[in-house]
Amino acid sequence: MNSEALTRQFDEIEQKVEKFVEDKRVLEDALAESMARVEELESRLEEKEQAESVYKEEKSLVRSKIDGLLVKLEGLAKS
């Protein structure tokens, strides 16, 4: 093998390595963006779950108060 062919092969290898390194960097950036998005979505989900829990508690309290008022009204109606 002559030195020109060897040089060409090394150049090809170098280009492939550079492409690999660039592809790896792009993938790492995409992964970092995806992970940040997942964290954001998990945070929003947690906020919504907390809001839903508060809503359910408030709804239960209102239902309890309404039931109590209905019992009082029934008692007044029977008197």
ABEGO torsion letter per residue (X at the ends): XBAAAAAAAAAAAAAAAAAAAAAAAAAAAAAAAAAAAAAAAAAAAAAAAAAAAAAAAAAAAAAAAAAAAAAAAAAAAAX
